[in-house]
């Protein structure tokens, strides 16, 4: 893990540890492979079997073998765990929020 600092749209900064992943390899809606540049604006939308959606920031997620664990906010440190057995779909998107990594 490495320590990073992000800056939000209001100039606020948050420092946390994350995994050093620079690119994300995924498949688009048509089944074509795509590469997404990692940034603090990347969001992962997880839909469970009951069609309930949860959105995590990609760089605040981890997988422990049974659960996807993540945070829905950079400012509140509450973590949520979603059993992988309950996951219907996982979608990755650029949330277009004005977050960026800073030195």
DSSP file (Angstrom, degrees, kcal/mol; ACC not computed):
  #  RESIDUE AA STRUCTURE BP1 BP2  ACC     N-H-->O    O-->H-N    N-H-->O    O-->H-N    TCO  KAPPA ALPHA  PHI   PSI    X-CA   Y-CA   Z-CA
    1    1 A X              0   0    0      0, 0.0     2,-0.3     0, 0.0    18,-0.2   0.000 360.0 360.0 360.0 154.2    0.0    0.0    0.0
    2    2 A X  E     -A   18   0A   0     16,-3.2    16,-2.8    14,-0.0     2,-0.4  -0.947 360.0-114.0-132.0 155.9    1.1    3.6   -0.5
    3    3 A X  E     +A   17   0A   0     -2,-0.3     2,-0.3    14,-0.2    14,-0.2  -0.760  37.3 177.2 -91.5 132.6    0.0    6.8    1.0
    4    4 A X  E     -A   16   0A   0     12,-3.1    12,-2.3    -2,-0.4     2,-0.4  -0.904  20.4-144.8-129.9 159.5   -1.8    9.3   -1.3
    5    5 A X  E     -AB  15 102A   0     97,-0.7    97,-2.8    -2,-0.3     2,-0.3  -0.995  14.7-164.3-124.5 131.3   -3.3   12.7   -0.8
    6    6 A X  E     -AB  14 101A   0      8,-2.8     8,-2.1    -2,-0.4     2,-0.5  -0.852   8.2-147.8-111.9 152.1   -6.4   13.8   -2.8
    7    7 A X  E     -AB  13 100A   0     93,-2.8    93,-1.6    -2,-0.3     6,-0.2  -0.980  15.5-150.1-118.9 130.5   -7.7   17.3   -3.2
    8    8 A X    >   -     0   0    0      4,-2.9     3,-1.9    -2,-0.5    91,-0.1  -0.261  35.8 -88.6 -91.1 179.7  -11.4   17.9   -3.6
    9    9 A X  T 3  S+     0   0    0      1,-0.3    90,-0.1     2,-0.1    -1,-0.1   0.754 126.6  51.1 -62.6 -26.3  -13.4   20.6   -5.4
   10   10 A X  T 3  S-     0   0    0      2,-0.1    -1,-0.3    88,-0.0     3,-0.1   0.358 122.7-103.0 -92.7   6.1  -13.4   22.9   -2.4
   11   11 A X  S <  S+     0   0    0     -3,-1.9    -2,-0.1     1,-0.3     2,-0.1   0.419  73.7 146.2  88.8  -1.6   -9.6   22.6   -2.0
   12   12 A X        -     0   0    0     -5,-0.1    -4,-2.9     1,-0.0     2,-0.4  -0.419  36.3-147.1 -69.7 144.3  -10.0   20.2    1.0
   13   13 A X  E     -A    7   0A   0     -6,-0.2     2,-0.4    -2,-0.1    -6,-0.2  -0.921  14.3-173.2-118.9 141.2   -7.3   17.5    1.2
   14   14 A X  E     -A    6   0A   0     -8,-2.1    -8,-2.8    -2,-0.4     2,-0.4  -0.999   8.1-157.7-131.7 133.0   -7.5   13.9    2.5
   15   15 A X  E     +A    5   0A   0     -2,-0.4     2,-0.3   -10,-0.2   -10,-0.2  -0.934  27.1 144.1-113.3 135.4   -4.6   11.6    3.0
   16   16 A X  E     -A    4   0A   0    -12,-2.3   -12,-3.1    -2,-0.4     2,-0.4  -0.955  46.5 -96.8-157.5 170.1   -5.1    7.8    3.1
   17   17 A X  E     +A    3   0A   0     -2,-0.3     2,-0.3   -14,-0.2   -14,-0.2  -0.784  43.8 163.9 -98.2 142.1   -3.4    4.5    2.1
   18   18 A X  E     -A    2   0A   0    -16,-2.8   -16,-3.2    -2,-0.4     2,-0.3  -0.929  42.3 -88.4-147.0 168.8   -4.3    2.8   -1.1
   19   19 A X        -     0   0    0     -2,-0.3     2,-2.2   -18,-0.2    42,-0.1  -0.624  43.9-113.2 -81.6 142.2   -3.0    0.0   -3.4
   20   20 A X        +     0   0    0     -2,-0.3     2,-0.6     2,-0.0    -1,-0.1  -0.445  58.6 150.4 -79.1  73.4   -0.7    1.3   -6.2
   21   21 A X        +     0   0    0     -2,-2.2     3,-0.1     1,-0.1    -2,-0.0  -0.926  19.8 175.9-107.5 119.9   -2.9    0.5   -9.2
   22   22 A X        +     0   0    0     -2,-0.6    16,-3.0     1,-0.2     2,-0.3   0.815  66.3  26.8 -92.6 -34.6   -2.4    2.9  -12.1
   23   23 A X  E     -C   37   0B   0     14,-0.2     2,-0.5     2,-0.0    14,-0.2  -0.945  63.6-146.3-132.4 152.8   -4.7    1.3  -14.7
   24   24 A X  E     -C   36   0B   0     12,-2.7    12,-2.8    -2,-0.3     2,-0.6  -0.973  10.8-150.9-118.5 126.5   -7.9   -0.7  -14.5
   25   25 A X  E     +C   35   0B   0     -2,-0.5     2,-0.2    10,-0.2    10,-0.2  -0.875  34.6 147.4 -99.6 124.2   -8.6   -3.4  -17.1
   26   26 A X  E     -C   34   0B   0      8,-2.6     8,-2.6    -2,-0.6     2,-0.4  -0.743  44.9-108.2-141.8-175.0  -12.3   -3.9  -17.7
   27   27 A X  E     -C   33   0B   0      6,-0.3     6,-0.2    -2,-0.2    -2,-0.0  -0.992  30.2-136.0-126.0 132.1  -14.9   -4.8  -20.4
   28   28 A X    >   -     0   0    0      4,-2.9     3,-2.0    -2,-0.4     6,-0.0  -0.138  39.2 -85.5 -79.5-178.1  -17.3   -2.2  -21.8
   29   29 A X  T 3  S+     0   0    0      1,-0.3    -1,-0.1     2,-0.1    -2,-0.0   0.751 129.5  52.0 -60.8 -25.5  -21.0   -2.7  -22.4
   30   30 A X  T 3  S-     0   0    0      2,-0.1    -1,-0.3     3,-0.0     3,-0.1   0.432 121.8-104.2 -91.7  -0.1  -20.3   -4.2  -25.8
   31   31 A X  S <  S+     0   0    0     -3,-2.0     2,-0.3     1,-0.3    -2,-0.1   0.559  75.1 139.3  90.3   8.3  -17.8   -6.7  -24.4
   32   32 A X        -     0   0    0      1,-0.1    -4,-2.9    -5,-0.0    -1,-0.3  -0.670  57.9-110.7 -88.0 140.1  -14.7   -4.9  -25.7
   33   33 A X  E     -C   27   0B   0     -2,-0.3     2,-0.3    -6,-0.2    -6,-0.3  -0.460  40.4-177.0 -68.0 139.7  -11.7   -4.7  -23.4
   34   34 A X  E     -C   26   0B   0     -8,-2.6    -8,-2.6    -2,-0.1     2,-0.5  -0.957  20.7-143.2-134.9 153.9  -10.9   -1.2  -22.1
   35   35 A X  E     -C   25   0B   0     -2,-0.3     2,-0.5   -10,-0.2   -10,-0.2  -0.984  15.8-163.8-118.6 127.8   -8.2    0.4  -20.0
   36   36 A X  E     -C   24   0B   0    -12,-2.8   -12,-2.7    -2,-0.5     2,-0.4  -0.940  20.2-126.9-114.4 129.3   -9.2    3.1  -17.5
   37   37 A X  E     -C   23   0B   0     -2,-0.5   -14,-0.2   -14,-0.2     2,-0.1  -0.607  33.3-119.2 -72.2 125.6   -6.6    5.4  -15.9
   38   38 A X        +     0   0    0    -16,-3.0     2,-0.3    -2,-0.4    -1,-0.1  -0.390  46.4 153.0 -67.4 143.3   -7.0    5.2  -12.2
   39   39 A X    >   -     0   0    0     -2,-0.1     3,-1.6    61,-0.1    20,-0.3  -0.948  59.6 -98.1-157.3 166.9   -7.8    8.5  -10.4
   40   40 A X  T 3  S+     0   0    0     -2,-0.3    60,-0.1     1,-0.3    -2,-0.1   0.576 118.7  64.9 -70.1  -5.3   -9.6    9.5   -7.2
   41   41 A X  T 3  S+     0   0    0     58,-0.3    54,-2.7    16,-0.1     2,-0.4   0.481  73.6 112.7 -92.3  -3.5  -12.8   10.1   -9.3
   42   42 A X  E <   -D   94   0C   0     -3,-1.6    16,-2.4    52,-0.2    17,-0.4  -0.562  49.0-169.1 -75.0 127.9  -13.2    6.5  -10.3
   43   43 A X  E     -DE  93  57C   0     50,-3.3    50,-2.7    -2,-0.4     2,-0.5  -0.869  15.2-148.9-117.6 149.9  -16.3    4.9   -8.8
   44   44 A X  E     -DE  92  56C   0     12,-3.0    12,-2.4    -2,-0.3     2,-0.6  -0.980   8.7-157.0-119.6 121.8  -17.4    1.3   -8.7
   45   45 A X  E     -DE  91  55C   0     46,-3.1    46,-2.6    -2,-0.5     2,-0.5  -0.882  10.0-167.1-100.9 117.8  -21.2    0.6   -8.7
   46   46 A X  E     -DE  90  54C   0      8,-3.2     8,-2.3    -2,-0.6     2,-0.5  -0.917   1.7-165.2-108.2 125.4  -22.0   -2.7   -7.2
   47   47 A X  E     -DE  89  53C   0     42,-2.5    41,-3.4    -2,-0.5    42,-1.7  -0.939   9.7-151.1-110.6 128.5  -25.5   -4.1   -7.7
   48   48 A X  E >   -D   87   0C   0      4,-2.2     3,-2.2    -2,-0.5    39,-0.2  -0.315  37.4 -89.5 -90.9 180.0  -26.7   -7.0   -5.5
   49   49 A X  T 3  S+     0   0    0     37,-1.7    38,-0.1     1,-0.3    -1,-0.1   0.707 128.5  55.4 -63.4 -20.4  -29.2   -9.7   -6.3
   50   50 A X  T 3  S-     0   0    0     36,-0.2    -1,-0.3     2,-0.1     3,-0.1   0.277 119.3-111.4 -92.9  10.1  -32.0   -7.5   -4.9
   51   51 A X    <   +     0   0    0     -3,-2.2     2,-0.4     1,-0.3    -2,-0.1   0.666  67.9 148.5  66.4  20.5  -31.0   -4.7   -7.3
   52   52 A X        -     0   0    0      2,-0.0    -4,-2.2     1,-0.0     2,-0.4  -0.738  37.0-145.0 -82.9 130.8  -29.7   -2.5   -4.4
   53   53 A X  E     -E   47   0C   0     -2,-0.4     2,-0.4    -6,-0.2    -6,-0.2  -0.786  18.0-175.6-103.1 140.5  -26.8   -0.4   -5.6
   54   54 A X  E     -E   46   0C   0     -8,-2.3    -8,-3.2    -2,-0.4     2,-0.5  -0.998  11.4-153.3-129.7 135.9  -23.8    0.7   -3.6
   55   55 A X  E     +E   45   0C   0     -2,-0.4     2,-0.3   -10,-0.2   -10,-0.2  -0.952  15.4 178.9-115.3 125.0  -21.1    3.1   -4.9
   56   56 A X  E     -E   44   0C   0    -12,-2.4   -12,-3.0    -2,-0.5     2,-0.4  -0.855  35.5-110.5-114.4 153.2  -17.5    2.9   -3.6
   57   57 A X  E >   -E   43   0C   0     14,-1.8     3,-1.8    -2,-0.3    14,-0.4  -0.741  29.8-133.4 -76.8 131.9  -14.5    4.9   -4.6
   58   58 A X  G >  S+     0   0    0    -16,-2.4     3,-1.5    -2,-0.4    -1,-0.1   0.883 103.2  52.9 -56.9 -43.2  -12.2    2.5   -6.4
   59   59 A X  G 3  S+     0   0    0    -17,-0.4    -1,-0.3   -20,-0.3   -40,-0.2   0.455 106.8  54.7 -78.6   3.5   -9.0    3.6   -4.6
   60   60 A X  G <  S+     0   0    0     -3,-1.8     2,-0.3    11,-0.2    11,-0.3   0.066  93.3  96.8-116.2  21.7  -10.8    3.0   -1.2
   61   61 A X    <   +     0   0    0     -3,-1.5     2,-0.3     9,-0.2     9,-0.2  -0.749  42.5 173.3-110.9 156.3  -11.8   -0.6   -1.9
   62   62 A X  E     -F   69   0D   0      7,-2.3     7,-3.0    -2,-0.3     2,-0.4  -0.972  22.3-138.1-151.7 163.4  -10.4   -4.0   -1.1
   63   63 A X  E     -F   68   0D   0     -2,-0.3     5,-0.2     5,-0.2    -2,-0.0  -0.993   9.1-172.1-126.2 125.8  -11.4   -7.7   -1.5
   64   64 A X        -     0   0    0      3,-2.0     4,-0.1    -2,-0.4    -1,-0.1   0.261  59.4 -92.8-101.8  11.8  -10.8  -10.1    1.4
   65   65 A X  S    S+     0   0    0      2,-0.3     3,-0.1     1,-0.1    -2,-0.0   0.042 121.7  36.0 101.0 -25.6  -11.7  -13.3   -0.5
   66   66 A X  S    S+     0   0    0      1,-0.3    18,-3.1    18,-0.1    19,-0.5   0.592 116.2  39.9-126.4 -28.3  -15.3  -13.2    0.6
   67   67 A X  E     - G   0  83D   0     16,-0.3    -3,-2.0    17,-0.1     2,-0.6  -0.940  63.3-134.7-130.6 146.4  -16.3   -9.5    0.8
   68   68 A X  E     -FG  63  82D   0     14,-2.9    14,-2.5    -2,-0.3     2,-0.5  -0.912  32.0-164.8 -93.1 122.0  -15.8   -6.3   -1.2
   69   69 A X  E     +FG  62  81D   0     -7,-3.0    -7,-2.3    -2,-0.6     2,-0.3  -0.928  22.2 138.3-114.0 130.5  -15.0   -3.7    1.4
   70   70 A X  E     - G   0  80D   0     10,-2.3    10,-2.7    -2,-0.5     2,-0.4  -0.941  43.9-111.3-158.6 178.7  -15.1    0.0    0.6
   71   71 A X        -     0   0    0    -14,-0.4   -14,-1.8    -2,-0.3   -11,-0.2  -0.963   5.7-158.3-124.4 140.6  -16.1    3.5    1.5
   72   72 A X  S    S+     0   0    0      6,-0.5     2,-0.3    -2,-0.4    -1,-0.1   0.507  81.7  40.1 -92.0  -6.8  -18.8    5.6   -0.1
   73   73 A X        -     0   0    0      3,-0.4    -1,-0.1     5,-0.3   -16,-0.1  -0.989  61.2-148.0-142.0 147.5  -17.2    8.9    1.1
   74   74 A X  S    S+     0   0    0     -2,-0.3    -1,-0.1     1,-0.1     3,-0.1   0.643 103.1  47.9 -82.9 -16.3  -13.7   10.3    1.4
   75   75 A X  S    S+     0   0    0      1,-0.1     2,-0.5   -61,-0.0    -1,-0.1   0.676 103.8  58.9-102.8 -21.0  -14.7   12.3    4.4
   76   76 A X  S    S-     0   0    0      2,-0.1    -3,-0.4     1,-0.1    -1,-0.1  -0.955  70.5-151.0-111.6 125.5  -16.5    9.7    6.6
   77   77 A X        +     0   0    0     -2,-0.5     2,-0.3    -5,-0.1    -1,-0.1   0.288  50.7 130.8 -84.5  13.1  -14.4    6.7    7.5
   78   78 A X        -     0   0    0      1,-0.0    -6,-0.5    -7,-0.0     2,-0.3  -0.495  43.8-154.5 -66.9 127.6  -17.3    4.3    7.7
   79   79 A X        -     0   0    0     -2,-0.3     2,-0.4    -8,-0.1    -8,-0.2  -0.778   4.7-156.9-104.0 150.9  -16.6    1.1    5.7
   80   80 A X  E     -G   70   0D   0    -10,-2.7   -10,-2.3    -2,-0.3     2,-0.4  -0.974   4.0-150.4-125.9 140.9  -19.2   -1.2    4.2
   81   81 A X  E     -G   69   0D   0     -2,-0.4     2,-0.5   -12,-0.2   -12,-0.2  -0.938   7.5-168.9-113.8 133.6  -18.7   -4.9    3.3
   82   82 A X  E     -G   68   0D   0    -14,-2.5   -14,-2.9    -2,-0.4     2,-0.1  -0.980  26.5-123.5-120.5 118.9  -20.7   -6.6    0.5
   83   83 A X  E >   -G   67   0D   0     -2,-0.5     3,-1.9   -16,-0.2     4,-0.3  -0.397  14.2-137.2 -60.7 132.0  -20.5  -10.4    0.3
   84   84 A X  G >  S+     0   0    0    -18,-3.1     3,-1.3     1,-0.3    -1,-0.2   0.804 102.7  65.5 -61.8 -27.7  -19.2  -11.4   -3.1
   85   85 A X  G 3  S+     0   0    0    -19,-0.5    -1,-0.3     1,-0.2    -2,-0.1   0.687 100.0  51.6 -68.0 -17.2  -21.9  -14.1   -3.2
   86   86 A X  G <  S+     0   0    0     -3,-1.9   -37,-1.7   -38,-0.1     2,-0.4   0.431  84.5 113.1 -97.1   0.1  -24.6  -11.4   -3.3
   87   87 A X  E <   +D   48   0C   0     -3,-1.3   -39,-0.3    -4,-0.3     3,-0.1  -0.594  33.4 172.5 -83.4 129.1  -23.1   -9.4   -6.2
   88   88 A X  E     -     0   0C   0    -41,-3.4     2,-0.3     1,-0.4   -40,-0.2   0.846  69.4  -2.5 -94.7 -50.6  -25.1   -9.3   -9.4
   89   89 A X  E     -D   47   0C   0    -42,-1.7   -42,-2.5     2,-0.0     2,-0.4  -0.981  52.6-154.8-143.1 154.9  -23.0   -6.7  -11.4
   90   90 A X  E     -D   46   0C   0     -2,-0.3     2,-0.4   -44,-0.2   -44,-0.2  -0.994  17.1-174.2-129.3 123.9  -19.9   -4.5  -10.9
   91   91 A X  E     -D   45   0C   0    -46,-2.6   -46,-3.1    -2,-0.4     2,-0.4  -0.950  10.0-154.9-121.0 139.6  -19.6   -1.4  -13.0
   92   92 A X  E     +D   44   0C   0     -2,-0.4     2,-0.3   -48,-0.2   -48,-0.2  -0.938  23.7 161.2-113.6 133.9  -16.6    1.0  -13.1
   93   93 A X  E     -D   43   0C   0    -50,-2.7   -50,-3.3    -2,-0.4     2,-0.8  -0.988  45.9-111.2-148.0 156.0  -17.1    4.6  -14.1
   94   94 A X  E     -D   42   0C   0     -2,-0.3   -52,-0.2   -52,-0.2   -54,-0.0  -0.829  26.5-156.0 -85.3 113.5  -15.4    7.9  -13.9
   95   95 A X        -     0   0    0    -54,-2.7    -1,-0.1    -2,-0.8   -53,-0.1   0.530  24.1-134.3 -70.9  -4.8  -17.7    9.8  -11.6
   96   96 A X        +     0   0    0      1,-0.2     2,-0.2   -55,-0.2    -1,-0.1   0.715  52.6 150.3  58.0  22.4  -16.4   13.1  -13.1
   97   97 A X        -     0   0    0    -56,-0.3     2,-2.2     1,-0.1    -1,-0.2  -0.606  59.6-110.9 -82.8 150.1  -16.0   14.5   -9.6
   98   98 A X  S    S+     0   0    0     -2,-0.2     2,-0.4    -3,-0.1    -1,-0.1  -0.350  70.2 131.9 -84.6  60.7  -13.3   17.1   -9.3
   99   99 A X        +     0   0    0     -2,-2.2     2,-0.3   -91,-0.1   -58,-0.3  -0.886  27.9 172.5-106.5 143.6  -10.9   15.0   -7.1
  100  100 A X  E     -B    7   0A   0    -93,-1.6   -93,-2.8    -2,-0.4     2,-0.3  -0.992  35.0-106.8-147.6 154.4   -7.2   14.7   -8.0
  101  101 A X  E     -B    6   0A   0     -2,-0.3     2,-0.3   -95,-0.2   -95,-0.2  -0.606  38.5-171.2 -76.9 140.3   -4.1   13.3   -6.5
  102  102 A X  E      B    5   0A   0    -97,-2.8   -97,-0.7    -2,-0.3   -89,-0.0  -0.893 360.0 360.0-128.5 160.7   -1.6   15.9   -5.1
  103  103 A X              0   0    0     -2,-0.3   -97,-0.1   -99,-0.1    -2,-0.0   0.436 360.0 360.0 -84.1 360.0    1.9   15.7   -3.9
